[in-house]
Amino acid sequence: MQLNHHQGFQVIFSRKALSLPLVFSVAALLALGQASICVMAQQDYGQVPDYNATGNIDEYSKYYEQGTQAFYASQYTQAIEAFEKALAVAPDPSLPAIYNNLATAYMRRGNYYHDHRQEPNALNDYRRGYFYLETAWPEGMERKELHEKNRKTARENLNIAYQNMGINPADKAKHLEMAKQLRMQGKFPEAIVEYAQALDLDKKDPIPAKALGDLFNVVNLPEKSKKYYAMAVGGVETGKSGIAEDEALVQLGNAQYKTGEIDKAVSNFDKALSINPSNASALNMLEKIWLNEIKFNPTSVLGHANLGSVYQKKKMYDQAYQQYNAAEHFAAQDPKTSFDTKKLIRLNLGTLFQEQKNYQLALQAYETVLQTDPNSPLANYYKATLLQETGNTDGAIQSYNRVLSADPTYKPAQEKMLGMIKQQSDPAKVASGLKQYADRFPGNATVQAQIGEEFHQRDR
C-alpha cells in the first residue's frame, strides 16, 4: 500500500540553554522542512507489527491534513488532536511519520509553555514528545536520520525541563514517585516516560519494568508490554524484590498470548504454576488455550491431556478424568502419538486417582507404566509417594531407590528419601539410614552434601 504525498515535519528543536538560576533563554528553532515520509512502504521500515489493523487511508489522510494545517498555523493543541485521530486509523507504513509529527507538535507546544514560564505544562509536553520518539516507538520500526535527530532533541528537552523544575534526572526514587502520581491521574504516556527513566537508572529493577508492561498493555502496545514484562521476570530472577515471580511470568505469558506466541505463553504459565500451583490467572489462561486448541482440533491428544491437567490443578476432578480419558482414546487411534506421551497421560490419571484417595486405581495406573518401562523415574516416584502415603515405608524406600538408581540427580526423590530416614524415632536407625543412603550414592555430590550437613547438625 502506498500513501499520498504528505508534508512531514523535519523540525529539530535545539537545546534550551540554561543560564543563571531562574533565568532561562530559548535558542531559536530551526526552519521547517519538507519530506515525503508517508510514502514509504512497510518493508522499508522492517517488519512493523500491525498495531492498526483497521487502518483507514481516507480517514488518516483527512486528519493528517488537518494536523498539518493547524501546525503551520501555530495551533499546536488542534494539531495534536488531529494527529492523534490520524494515529488511531494510520496504516502501518505511516506510523513513523505520525509518531514523529505528534512528538514535534508536543515539543513545539512545550516550548510555548516554557516561554510563558509554565514549566509543569512544558515538562508534560516534553514527556509526550519523548514518549512518541523513544518509549512508544514500535518495536522493529526503523528510525531515519530525521527521527534520530528529533529523538536526541526530545531527550535534551526532557532533561532541561527536569532541571528547570529542580528535578535531578539521576534520582530514581523521584522518577518512580512522579510515575505513580501520573499513573493515578490517568496520564499513562507521561507515567510511562517516568518509569522508563527509573528503569534506565537500574535495568535490573522489576518494579518499573512491570509497571511499564502494565501501562503498555493499557495503551495497546503489546510488543512493548511483552518486552518490559520479560525485563521484570529477569529482574526477579536476579533476586530483586518487590514482585512475585509467578505473577511476573503470568503477565509475560499474557503479553505473549496477545502477540500470538502461544507456545512461549504456555511455557511461562507452566513456569508460574511450578512456583505457585494455585495461581488462578495462569490456570485460567491455560484452560482458555487448551479449550481453543480442542475447538479447532477435537482429536488433539495434547489438547485433552493438558486441559485435564489444568482441571486437576483446579480440583475439578470429574472434568479432568473426562479429558484424560479423551486423550487416551485419541492417542490409541493416532499412530503418531509417542509412547512417552501415552505414559504421561496414564501417569496423570494415576496422580488424579491418588489425589482422590483412590489408591487401588492409582497403583494400577503406575504399574501399567512400569510393566513396559520398569525404570521409569516418574512412575517409580509416584508409586513411592503412594506407598509412603499409605504407610508402606519399606515399599516406598524401595521405590525411591529405584528412582535414584535410574536418575541419581532426581531431587524430589532425594528429599523424600532423606525425609523418611529422618522421621524414624530411633536415633541409631536414623544414623544407620543416613550412612546407607550416602554409601549407596558415593559419586553424587548433592547427596553427599546433604548427608554431611545432617551429620553436622546432629553432632552440634
N, C-alpha and C positions, 0 to 999 in steps of 0.2 A: 504494500500500500504506500502511495506517495501522497504527500500533502501539498496544498497550495503554498506558494512562496509567501512567507511572512517575515516581518522585520523582527529579528531577535535583538535583545539588548546586549551590548558589549560594554555596559557600564562597569567601570572599575573604580571603586572608591579608595582614595588614598587615605593613609593613616592620619587620624586627627592627632596632631602633636600636642603633648602635654607641656605646659609651661609652669608658671608659678601656681601654687595651690589656689583653687577656686577661680583661676583664670585660664580658660581653655580657648584655643584657636582651632579653626577647622580649615584644613587645606582645601584648595579648590578642587572640584570634581573634574575628572577627565571628560572629554567630549563624548557624546553618544555616537555610536557607530551602527552599522547595519550588517546583518549576516543572515544567510538562508539556513538557519539552524534546523527549522522544522521540516525541511525536505528530506532529511536523512532517513533511509530505510532502516528497519530494525536490525538487520545484520551488521550495519555499520557501528552499532553500539554493543555488539556481542549478544549473548543470549539474555535478553532482558525479560524477567518474569512478567507474566501478564497480570498486572495489578488492576487493569481497567478493561476487563473482558467485554464490557458493554460500551466500549469507546464509540463515540458518535462524531464523525468528521464534521458534519454540518453544525452541530451544537458547539463543538470545540472551536471551529473557525469563528463563529459568531462571538463567543465570549473572549476569544483571543484578541480579536479586533477591538472589542470594547475596552479590554485592558490596555491595549497598545495606545489607543486614543487618550484614555484617561491618564496614562503615564506621561505622555508628551504634553498634556495639559497641566502637569504637576498636581493632578488629583490622585494622590497615591492610595488613599483609602479605597476609592472607587476602582482603581487599577487592581488592588489586592483582591477585592471582592470578585471582580470579573475573572481574574486569573485562577482563583480558587474554584470557581464554577467550571472553568475550562479544564482544570486538572481532573475534576470528577468524571469527565467524559473524554479525556485525552486518549487517543490511540497510542500504543506503546512507543512508536517512533518519535512522538512529540514530547515524551517525558523529559528529556534533557533540556529542551527549550523552556518548558513551562516551569520546571523546578528552578532553573536559572533566573527566569524573569520574575517569579514570585519572590525569590531571595532579593533580587535587585530592587523591587518595589518596596519591600520591607526595609531594606537598608537605606533607601532614599528617604523614606518616612522617618526612620530612626535618626537620620541626620537633621531633619526638620525639628524633631523633638529635642535633639541635642542643642541646636542653635537657640532654642527657646528655653533652655535650662530645665527641660522636663526629663531629667536623667532616668527615672524609673521606666517611663514610656520608651525612651531610647533603648534602654537595655533590653526590654521585651522584644522590640522590633529587631534588634541585632541578634537576639536569640533566634528569632524566626528566620532571619536570613541564614544564620549558621545551620539551622535545622534542615533547610531545604538543600543547601550546598554541601553539607557534611553528614550529619547524623541520619537523615532520612533518604539520602541519595541511594537509589535502588541498587541492591547487590548485583554485580555483573554489568552495570551500565557504565560505559566508558566516559571519561571526562576529556573534553577537548581543551585546548590551551586556554580558551576563554573561561571555561568553568574552573580550571585550576587557578587562574588569576583571581577570579571572584571569590573562590574558596579561601585563598590566602587572605584576601581583604576582609572577608567575613570574620575570620579568626582574629585579625588585628582589631577590627572594630569592637568585637566582643570583649577582648582583653582591655581595651581602653575604656569601654563602658564600665567594666568592673572597677578599674582604677578610679574613674570619676565618681563611682558610688562608694569608694573606700573599701572595696572588697579585694582581698588577696586572692588572685587566681589559683594559687597553690594551696589554698585552705580547703582540704577535702570535706571537713565537717561542715563548713559554711555552704558548700555546694549541695551537700545532702540536705541540709536544713532548708535551703531555698527550694530544692526539688520537691520536698514533701509539701511545702506550703503551696507551690504552684500546682501540684497534683490535686490537692484538696480543693483548690479554686477551679479545677477543671481546665487548666491551661496545660494541656498534655504536651504539645510540641515544646513549650518552654521548659516544662519539667524534664522532658527527655534530654534536652541540651544540658541541664544541670547535672542529671545523673551521669551523663556521658563525661562531663568534666571530672566528676568524682572518680569514675572508673579509669579515666586516663591517668589519674594520680596513683591508682592501685589496681592493676589489671587482675589481681587475684581475689579481689573482694566480691563475694557473690551477691551482696545486698544491692548495690547499684545495678549489677548485671541482671539480676532477677527483676528489678523494677523496670529496667529498660525492656526486658522481654514482655512484661505485663503491658506496658504502655504501647509498645509497637503492635501488640495484639489488639489493643483498643483502637488504634488508628488504622488498623487493617493493612499492616505491612508484615506479612507472615515470615518472609525470608529474614527480615531484620529480627523479628521476635525469636526465631529459631537460633540465630547467631548468638544472641545475648543469653538465652536460656542455656545454650551449650557452655558459654563462659561461666554462668552461675554454677553449673554442675562441676566444671573444672575447679572453680574456687572452693566448693565444698569438699571436693576430693583432696585438696591440698591441706585441709584442716582448718580453713577459715570458718568461723562460726556465724550464726545469725540466720541460717536457713536449713530446713530439714532436707537431707539428701534425696529421700524418696519423693518429696514434693517437687524438688527441682527436676528430677528425672521425669515426673509426670508432665510438668509444664513443657519440657523439651519434647517429649513424646507428642503432646497435643499440637505443638507447632509443626512438628514433622508430619503429623497426620494431615494437617491443613494444606501442606505443600505436596502431598501425595507420596511421601516417603514412608509407606506403610510398614515395611519390614523394619526400618530403623525405629519407628514409633513403637511397634510391638516389642522390640528388644529393650527399649527404655522402660516401657510399662512393666515388663517382666523383671527388670533390674529393680524397679521401685518395689515390687511385691517381694523380692528376695530380701529387701531391707525391712519392709513393713507389709506382711501378708494381708493385713486388713485394710490397705489403702483403697478406699471406695472409688476414688476417681480413676485409678489405674484399672480396677476390676470393671468398672462401667465402660471404660473406653475399649478394653479388650472384648467385652461382651458385644459391644456395638460392631467392632471389626469382624469378629467371627460370625456373628449373625449375618452381616453383609456378605461375607465370603460364602456362607451356605445359601443365601438368597440367590446368588448368581451361579453357584456350583453346588447343587443339592447333594451330590455324592462325594463332596470333599472330605476325605478321611481326616486330614489335619484340621479342617474347619470344625468338624464334630468333636474330635478329640480335644482340641484346645478350648472349645466352648464348654465341654464337660468339665475341664479343669477350672475354668472360671466359675462355673456353678458350684463346684465342690468347695472352692475357696469362699464362696458366698453362703455356704451351708444350705444350698438348695439341692438336696441330695437326690430327690426324685428326678429332677431335670438333668442333673449330672449323670445319673445312671442311664437315662434315655439317650443322652449324647454319646456316652462311651459305647453303648450297645450299637448305636448307628454307625459309629466309627469302625467297630469290629466287623459289622455286617458289610460295609462298603470296602473295607480292607481285604476281606476274604474274596470279594468279587473282582478286585483290581490286582492283576499280576505284577503291577509296577510298585505296589506298596512293599517297602522293605521289611525284612524280618525284625530289625531293630524297632521300627515303628509299631509293628504288631505287638512286640514285647512291652513297649512303653504303655500302650493302651491297656493291656492286660494288667500291668503293674498299677496303673492308675485306678482301675477297677478294684484291685486289692486294697489300695490305700483308702478308697471310698468305703468299702465294707469295714475296714479296720476302724475308721473314724466313727462308724455307726455301731461299733462293738460287735459286729457280726464276724467273729474271729474265724469261724469254720470256713465261710466263703472267702475271706481274705487269704487264709492259709492255702486254700485250693488255688487261688489265683497266682500266688507266689510259686507254689510247687509246679504249676503248669509251665511257668517260665523256666524253672530250674531243671525240669526234665529235659529240655532242649539246650539249656545253657547253664550247666551246674556251677560255673564260676562267675555268673553274673553278679557284679558288686551290688547293684541296686536291689535285685531280687533277694540276695542273701541279707542285705542290710534291712530291708523291710521285714523279712521273716524274723530277723533278730529282734527288731523293735517289738514285733507282735509277741514273740516268746517272752521277752522281758516284761512286757505289759501284762501278760497272763501268768507271771510268776515262775516261768520255766528258766531259771537263771543259768543252769548248765547248758541248756539248749541255745540260749541267747549268746552265751560266751562262745560256744562252738561256731555259731553263725557269724558272729563278729570276727572271729579268727579267719573264717573263710573269706570274708570281705577283705581283710587286711593282707591275706596271702595273695589275693588277686590284685589288690591295689594298696600297697603299704602307705600311700600318702592320703588315703581317704579319711579326711579329718573328722566327719561326723561319727564314723565307726571308732576312731581313736578316742574321741571324747566320751562316747557311750561306754566303751570298754573300760576306760580309766575310771569313770563314774561308778560302774558296777563293782570294780575292785575296791574302791574307797568306801563303799557303802557297807561293807562287811563289818560285823560288830567285833570280831576277834582281831586285835592289832597284829598278831602273828600271821594270820591269814592274809591280812592286808599287805604286810611286808613281803610275804612269800608270793602273793599275786603280782605285786609290782615288779619283783625281781624276774618272775617268769615272763611277764609282759615285756620287760626290757631285753631279756635273753632271746625272746622269740624274734625280735626285730633289731639285731645288733647294728645293722647298717642304716637304720632310719634315724636321721639326726633329730627329727621332730619328736619322735617317741623317746629317744634317749634324753632329750632336754626336758620333756615333761616328767619323766621318771626321776631325773636328777633333782628337779625342783620339788617334787613330792617328798623325796627323802630329806632334802634340805629343810623343808617346812616341819617335817616330823622330828628332826633332830634338834630343833631350836628350843 
